[in-house]
């Protein structure tokens, strides 16, 4: 490989890596914006957020919240742009059986560390937002008891 080819590879490699890193940052920003909006949604409805991004081997829970009667484990699915709302279906559809198993694993670990007599529930918050560099939340579709553990 010539010196010129090596230089081009370095330049294009840096450009490609930079673009990929930017996309990841934007996805993280959208995810964080969606989780913040869902947490605020719960607070406005009388819940206290007791955990965020609770992670154990085999699972993660975006938000753990409680009110006087319920302890809820919330999976947040954020989507931006009209195409995501139509072409890819509802965000809650991304909470597959496999994802549910991971949520249940994390919830069991949380309950081992933090026992509770409150009713437990698995909810999904679908957060729709603009496709701007700094996303703005358009709406939240909150699904209580999105799935049931048997």
Secondary structure as UniProt FT lines:
FT   HELIX           3..44
FT   TURN            45..46
FT   STRAND          48..56
FT   TURN            57..58
FT   STRAND          59..66
FT   STRAND          70..80
FT   HELIX           82..86
FT   TURN            87..88
FT   HELIX           91..94
FT   HELIX           97..113
FT   STRAND          119..129
FT   STRAND          137..147
//
